[in-house]
Amino acid sequence: MREIRRGFFTTNGDGTFTDVTKKAGLLNNDGKGLAVVLADAEQRGWPDIFIANDTQRNFLYLNNRDGTFRDGSYHKRRGIQRRRQAGAE
């Protein structure tokens, strides 16, 4: 089975793209990346990245406004998953 490569790419303006995952501070081999949402989590006018997982923790990357991101998962309590049992209230 072929490995699926995850990454963050920027356009070169000529129909090609460059992988800037590491440079942007997004290199992370944890999690599966079940779903990705871009939203302004801090309401500063810049898109942040939320990566949802099911059996592993979630990740929230906050935009530094310079093309890089920082892991804000624990700061904003987005990396913590609470387990609920069926029928629990």
N, C-alpha and C positions, 0 to 999 in steps of 0.2 A: 504494500500500500504506500502510495506517495505521501510524503509529509506536506501538510498545508502550511504555507508560510504566512505568518502574520506580520504586518508592518504598517508604517505611517509614511506615506509618499507625498512628495511635492512635484508639481508639474514643472517641466523645464521650458514650456512654451513652444516646443517643437513636436509635440505628440509623444514625447518620452517622459519618464518619471524617474525621480531619484529617491531611494530609500533613505529617509532621515530619522528613522525610528530611534536609534541610539542618540543622535545629536539633539533630538527633541526631548529626551528624557523619558521615552516611552518603552524602552527595552525591558521586557518583563516576561519570563518564561512560566510564571505561575498562572493558573487559571486557564480556561478554555476560550474565553471570549464569546460566550453564548450570544450576547447582544450588545450593541454599541449605540450609545445615544450622545449626540452633541447638544449641549444646552448650557445656558449661562447660570451655573449653579451658585455663583457668588454675586450675581446681579451687578457685574461691573462692565457689561457691554462686550465681553469677549467669550467665545465658545470654550467650554470645558468639556472633558471627555469622561463619560461614565461607561464602564465595562461591566456588564452583568454576567454572573456565572450561576450555576445551579448547585453544584456540590462543593464548590470552592468559594473563597471570599470574593466580593465585588471590589472594583477599583474605581476611584475617582481621581482623575488627573486635572489639576487646576492650571489654567493658562497663566503663564508668566508675562504675557504680552510682548514676548521677544522671540517667538517661534519655539519656545521650550515650555515644558509642563513639569509640575511637581506632584508627587503622590500625596493627595489630600484625603486618602481613604479613611484614615483614623481620625484626622483632625475634624472632619465633617461627619464622622461616625457612619460613613457609607460603606466601609469595608466589613462592618460587623453584620453577621447574619444571625437572626434569631430563629431557632428551630421551633416550629409549631407542630403539635400533634393533632391529628384529626379529632375533631370534637372539642378541642381545648378552646377556652375563651379567655 
